[in-house]
Every structure is written in structure tokens, then in C-alpha cells.
């Protein structure tokens, strides 16, 4: 059964009203022809609920622009969805990644390096790895009926490989249903090589204006919040609160710990005061498995222009591979081994926002000042 515009429909009932299903929902491949984005392949997804988003095949099948009923959900940087030919992984002291960091709803970091630049066993590693700047291959997309549901799906593969080193393959499937406000991402990482390979994985989920304003909140079931450094420590008591953009603001990073009793974790960025379609409140909820992704980082950046809050579930810290190795927490994939990861992103409204706020340990423990 499909729910659209407050009414329920079977497939047969709905199709009597339409010339073609693309009247409501579709996946449209687009080749961009402008500037640094020239020749970038994007799949534009329209779900029929008001949720629209762009999946960039040229950039790791990550999700770039996203909106709900015309309201932007994701922060977008000034770099645009640059073609991967412009990627400079090692330049500028290993931070050339920032010159291609478009923001967007989901930027994937990994597959063998996440976080800070470092030198690990003599190898110079740049910020956040290479996978976000890796083009997908064997990409397929479809819109198909599943009983009375209509499923929109994109699947493709990315390879991170080098001679004498790692040979890792990421297979990604992104799905939404007609009438849904939800995006499901399923990832499978496989070691196709014949040697053990380092494996680090992080989902950089970047939420911006108008979901992020001075009235917005970060919500999480955190039982402990640890600042990355002294700068973050000074803002610990208000880590979940936003502020007006400040050109002098320096990024703050917080590491969150959740109860081991949770089978799934729900975090969210919400704006209880945002009015859209008669709802007093709008947010983005991120759901993931702590068994698959046991680490979580909050990126709070209240700068002018760089005005964004990041939710970052991961299997590692953001302190870099050398740190993980020295700490004894670096993960490996053995030859033929596979790891699966699932992320759900969903647009939520006032009732669920209120429920999450009541359940959230970090908001209850640190009330608005």
C-alpha cells in the first residue's frame, strides 16, 4: 500500500491516475556539463513524497544535494561535486581532500584510511581516504513494483586497490520507496586480495541550513560525550546546541558513547521551529547498528559559510590510521572477508522529534541554557 498526500493507494488504484509512474517518482541519470563538475554522472532520485536527492556515480555513489518539499537538507561546500580528476589526496600536507569535499548528505570516508593525516608504517596517508573520489562501475538503477510498493534502487561498485597493497571493493545499494521520506544505504566491503588489509569506514553525514539554525539541536542517546581537544572541551556543555554563524568559529569534534544494550542507534539533527507543510519541526534521523559501526563522532562547525553539523557513525576513530594501529584498535579484512554496513536516513517531523528529545540522554542531561 502506498501513502501519498494523505491517501492510501494500491498499485492498480494509483496507476489509473497516471500516464506514467515518472509523474510521481523516478531515477533520472544526468551528466553535468559545467566547471569542475563537467562530465560528473549523477542519478537524480524523486520519491514522490517531496524527498529528492542526487547520487553521484562519479564520486563513490555518495549522496550530494538533498531536499524535502524544496527545503534543503544537506550542507553544500564551495568546492561543488568536482570531477575526481581534480582530487589531490596528498597535496597541502595531506589535506587536499578538502578541495574536493562537497559536503552533501553523505560523504563516505575510507576504505583503508579515515580521519587525520598521518604516516603509518612509512606510508603517507591523507585526510579521510580515497573512496569518496572513486568513480563507481557496474552501476545499475531501476524503478520496479514490489506488490503494491514501488521501489527505487541504485547499485554499483567502487574499488580501492594498488599494486603490492590493498584490493578492497565496496558494493553499495541505495533505495527509497514511492511516498517514503527514507533513504536506505546498504554497503558491502570485501577484501578481493590475498593479503590482510587495513579497513576503516566512516559515514560523513552533513546537515546544513535551514535544518541547522541557532534554534536547532543535535539529539543522541549518548551516555558519555568526550571532546577531541581543549577547544571542544570549552563547548562541551552546549555541544548539542547550535548558534548563529560566526566567521571566527573553529570546528569542535565530540566522541559519543552509547549503551551496549542498544541494537540500533538513532541520532538526529532537528529544528523544532522550522515550519513546512503545516508541521512545526523538521529533522533528519540517522539509524545504524552499533555492532557494525561502534564509533560515533559529532562534527560541529558553526563558521560563516561552513555552517554545518556532521553525524559520523564509523568503525574507527577520526584520529587516523597510525593512531588506530598504535592504540591496538585498527581493524583488518582478511582475504575473502566481507563486512556489511547499513545506514538509514529519514526525514522526521514534530511528533517524532518530540519523542526523540524525550528519549535523548544528551539533551536531558545538558538542558538549554
FISE-378670 format. One line per 5 residues: their letters; for each residue x, y, z of C-alpha. Coordinates in steps of 0.2 Angstrom, whole numbers. Layout:
# FISE-378670
a) X,Y,Z | ... .
//
This chain:
# FISE-378670
xxxxx) 0,0,0 | 6,17,-5 | 3,33,6 | 3,49,-4 | -4,66,0 .
xxxxx) -14,59,15 | -22,45,5 | -19,26,3 | -17,18,-14 | -15,1,-21 .
xxxxx) -4,-1,-37 | -20,-3,-48 | -29,12,-40 | -14,24,-41 | -9,20,-59 .
xxxxx) -27,24,-65 | -22,42,-61 | -6,42,-70 | 1,42,-88 | 17,35,-81 .
xxxxx) 25,32,-64 | 38,46,-68 | 24,58,-65 | 27,55,-46 | 44,46,-44 .
xxxxx) 59,41,-55 | 78,40,-56 | 85,51,-69 | 103,49,-75 | 111,66,-78 .
xxxxx) 128,71,-85 | 134,88,-78 | 142,100,-90 | 149,114,-81 | 165,119,-72 .
xxxxx) 174,107,-61 | 158,96,-62 | 160,94,-80 | 156,75,-85 | 151,70,-67 .
xxxxx) 137,57,-68 | 123,60,-56 | 107,50,-53 | 93,61,-48 | 80,52,-37 .
xxxxx) 62,59,-34 | 52,49,-22 | 35,57,-24 | 34,62,-5 | 44,78,-8 .
xxxxx) 61,70,-4 | 73,72,-18 | 91,68,-19 | 107,66,-30 | 118,51,-30 .
xxxxx) 135,54,-38 | 141,39,-48 | 157,48,-51 | 160,51,-33 | 158,34,-24 .
xxxxx) 139,34,-26 | 138,46,-12 | 123,57,-9 | 125,75,-13 | 111,88,-14 .
xxxxx) 95,83,-5 | 79,92,-1 | 62,89,6 | 47,99,-2 | 60,112,-8 .
xxxxx) 69,113,9 | 87,109,8 | 93,96,20 | 112,95,17 | 126,107,18 .
xxxxx) 135,111,2 | 153,117,1 | 160,129,-11 | 170,115,-20 | 155,108,-29 .
xxxxx) 154,90,-34 | 171,91,-43 | 176,78,-55 | 188,65,-47 | 201,70,-59 .
xxxxx) 204,86,-48 | 207,75,-32 | 223,78,-24 | 225,66,-10 | 242,70,-4 .
xxxxx) 243,89,-8 | 243,103,6 | 251,92,19 | 238,78,15 | 223,89,16 .
xxxxx) 220,91,-2 | 204,81,1 | 196,97,7 | 197,104,-10 | 185,91,-16 .
xxxxx) 174,90,-1 | 157,95,-7 | 148,91,9 | 132,84,4 | 120,72,13 .
xxxxx) 133,58,14 | 151,58,10 | 160,41,13 | 177,40,21 | 188,25,19 .
xxxxx) 191,11,14 | 208,9,22 | 211,27,30 | 199,38,39 | 202,54,49 .
xxxxx) 218,64,52 | 233,64,40 | 247,53,46 | 262,42,42 | 258,24,45 .
xxxxx) 272,11,43 | 281,23,32 | 266,27,21 | 259,45,20 | 240,45,22 .
xxxxx) 229,60,18 | 213,66,26 | 199,53,25 | 205,42,12 | 201,40,-6 .
xxxxx) 184,31,-8 | 173,47,-10 | 183,52,-25 | 182,35,-33 | 170,33,-48 .
xxxxx) 158,19,-47 | 157,5,-60 | 144,-9,-65 | 131,4,-60 | 113,0,-62 .
xxxxx) 97,8,-57 | 78,3,-58 | 61,8,-53 | 50,-8,-50 | 34,-13,-42 .
xxxxx) 35,-25,-27 | 17,-29,-24 | 9,-13,-20 | 25,-4,-16 | 36,5,-29 .
xxxxx) 55,3,-26 | 68,15,-32 | 86,7,-32 | 103,11,-37 | 118,-1,-36 .
xxxxx) 136,0,-40 | 154,-5,-35 | 170,5,-31 | 187,-2,-30 | 201,4,-19 .
xxxxx) 217,-5,-25 | 235,-3,-28 | 249,-14,-34 | 258,-23,-19 | 244,-17,-7 .
xxxxx) 226,-17,-3 | 212,-23,-15 | 196,-18,-7 | 179,-17,-16 | 164,-8,-10 .
xxxxx) 147,-13,-17 | 133,0,-12 | 114,-1,-14 | 104,15,-11 | 85,13,-10 .
xxxxx) 69,23,-7 | 51,18,-9 | 37,29,-18 | 29,40,-5 | 43,37,8 .
xxxxx) 54,50,17 | 68,37,19 | 84,33,11 | 92,15,14 | 110,13,11 .
xxxxx) 117,-5,11 | 136,-7,9 | 147,-22,7 | 166,-21,8 | 176,-36,3 .
xxxxx) 194,-40,3 | 197,-46,-15 | 216,-48,-12 | 227,-61,-5 | 234,-52,10 .
xxxxx) 226,-44,26 | 221,-26,23 | 218,-12,34 | 200,-7,35 | 192,10,41 .
xxxxx) 175,16,37 | 165,32,41 | 149,40,35 | 151,59,35 | 133,65,36 .
xxxxx) 132,84,34 | 117,94,39 | 115,112,35 | 103,127,34 | 88,128,36 .
xxxxx) 88,112,47 | 103,120,56 | 100,137,63 | 103,144,81 | 87,135,86 .
xxxxx) 92,118,81 | 98,103,91 | 108,88,90 | 100,73,98 | 108,56,103 .
xxxxx) 106,43,116 | 124,47,122 | 129,40,139 | 146,49,138 | 152,63,127 .
xxxxx) 171,66,126 | 179,82,117 | 193,79,105 | 203,93,111 | 204,109,123 .
xxxxx) 194,119,111 | 180,107,110 | 181,105,129 | 176,123,132 | 160,120,122 .
xxxxx) 156,103,130 | 140,108,140 | 132,115,124 | 139,103,111 | 121,99,106 .
xxxxx) 115,117,104 | 118,127,88 | 122,146,87 | 122,159,73 | 136,158,60 .
xxxxx) 152,165,67 | 167,169,55 | 179,166,69 | 172,149,74 | 184,134,75 .
xxxxx) 177,117,72 | 173,106,88 | 173,87,87 | 165,76,100 | 166,57,103 .
xxxxx) 150,49,109 | 147,33,118 | 131,24,118 | 124,10,129 | 129,-8,125 .
xxxxx) 111,-13,126 | 106,-4,110 | 103,-15,95 | 101,1,84 | 106,19,87 .
xxxxx) 95,34,82 | 104,51,81 | 96,67,73 | 98,85,69 | 82,94,72 .
xxxxx) 75,111,70 | 59,111,81 | 54,129,75 | 55,125,56 | 38,126,48 .
xxxxx) 35,116,32 | 19,109,26 | 10,113,42 | 22,104,53 | 31,113,67 .
xxxxx) 48,105,66 | 59,96,54 | 74,85,56 | 85,71,49 | 86,55,58 .
xxxxx) 101,43,56 | 99,25,61 | 113,12,62 | 119,-3,70 | 132,-1,84 .
xxxxx) 138,-19,81 | 143,-14,63 | 148,4,67 | 153,5,85 | 160,23,85 .
xxxxx) 152,39,83 | 159,57,80 | 149,73,81 | 157,87,70 | 151,104,75 .
xxxxx) 156,118,63 | 147,135,66 | 158,145,54 | 151,158,42 | 149,148,26 .
xxxxx) 155,132,34 | 139,131,44 | 136,113,47 | 134,99,59 | 140,81,55 .
xxxxx) 134,65,61 | 148,52,58 | 145,33,63 | 160,23,59 | 170,8,64 .
xxxxx) 185,18,69 | 190,35,77 | 194,50,66 | 212,51,73 | 220,42,58 .
xxxxx) 227,25,54 | 243,27,63 | 234,31,79 | 222,16,77 | 237,5,74 .
xxxxx) 247,12,90 | 231,10,100 | 228,-8,95 | 211,-4,88 | 215,-5,69 .
xxxxx) 203,-17,60 | 208,-28,46 | 199,-38,32 | 207,-55,29 | 207,-62,11 .
xxxxx) 189,-65,5 | 182,-57,21 | 166,-46,19 | 159,-33,31 | 142,-26,29 .
xxxxx) 136,-9,34 | 118,-1,35 | 113,17,37 | 95,23,36 | 92,42,34 .
xxxxx) 74,48,37 | 65,65,37 | 56,67,53 | 43,79,59 | 36,86,76 .
xxxxx) 29,71,84 | 45,60,81 | 56,75,86 | 47,77,102 | 49,58,106 .
xxxxx) 67,58,102 | 70,73,113 | 62,65,127 | 72,49,125 | 89,58,122 .
xxxxx) 101,57,136 | 112,71,129 | 98,83,128 | 91,78,145 | 107,79,154 .
xxxx) 113,96,146 | 97,107,145 | 97,123,135 | 104,137,145 .
//
